[in-house]
Amino acid sequence: MVRTVAWDDESVVLIDQRKLPQEESYLRCRQPAEVAAAIRDMAVRGAPAIGVSAALGIALGARRSAAEGEALRRDFEAVCEQMRVTRPTAVNLFWAIERMRARFAREEPRGGAAVREGLLAEAQAILEEDVASCHRMGDLGAQLITRPSRILTHCNAGALATAGYGTALGVIRSAARDGHVLGVLADETRPYLQGARLTAWELGQDGIPTTLIADNMAGHMMATGQVDLVVVGADRIAANGDVANKIGTYSVAVLARENGIPFYVAAPVSTFDLSIASGAEIPIEERPADEVTHHGGQRMAPAGVSVRNPAFDVTPHRYVTAIVCEKGVARAPYTTSLRALAEA
């Protein structure tokens, strides 16, 4: 199975997701600015993968700094800020930064060498914990799929969106292992085509039968009895269970409700943001216009047309059947169940 991010030879190595599926190539980031650029430019994407990459980028920055004492702290904070401003919606990024800050504070009294080794150990722990949590989440989610089923997913919440195995695709992988996946319908996920380029590629690598559909076909597939359940990932989950995920997720959730189809969300506890009451407080990233107007370098829309390109939308909690994390399965009322899992 593909590994999205790794530490190797004093550098952060990332699979370049912009080039998939045509080319499987890797970026070797030797400076923290290169990691930040990879996050910002979506060479690496997916909330957990962004958090892991940022943590490794911060560790890399500390190792590149020759400073000591207060000067090292200033360099460290500058790299944290460099990572913080890359993407606004995925809360895993900010969670990972705060973990690295806490480790810095613990190691700082012991000097710069301890800080550098401690930060790398913390980043590697975040990576390994993410892989383990995805496997647990996959197994817990698979228990919700009790018979051979046809599953629809939106965007990419697989190994490419995490440090390995995946959240929504982790559930699908575990269910397939149990013999409970008849097939997967993958929304193409306009405008960046994460479903077409990444999900279809990942599941094909695993031999899981996958059919690619355009986003506007999902309702037809549900209405004609070709979907048994939906499972998606998340970039931030508010205290009341509102879910921010890739643009188009809200539409899928409404269609699932209309057709009486379960709508599951799979995400680690690091995606919970219990500091905000509802999805109305989640910042929604706007991406460049050319992602909408162009494809493969070719313009598809008239020059000068006005464009909106929100990268995420918010699905109200009333449309969510259950939220699966590595600690268990949350159901409504989410204000109680999510907090209980977070504190478990």
Secondary structure, DSSP 4 states (H G I P E B T S, - for coil): ---SEEE-SSSEEEE-GGGTTT---EEEE-SHHHHHHHHHTTSS-SHHHHHHHHHHHHHHHHHH----HHHHHHHHHHHHHHHHTS-SS-HHHHHHHHHHHHHHHHHGGG-HHHHHHHHHHHHHHHHHHHHHHHHHHHHHHHTT--S-EEEEE-S--BGGGSSSSBSHHHHHHHHHHTT-EEEEEEE--TTTTHIIIIIHHHHHHHT--EEEE-GGGHHHHHHTT--SEEEE--SEEETTS-EEEETTHHHHHHHHHHTT--EEEE--GGGEETTSSSGGGS---B--THHHHEETTEE-S-TT-----BSEEEE-GGG-SEEEETTEEE-SSHHHHHHHHHH-
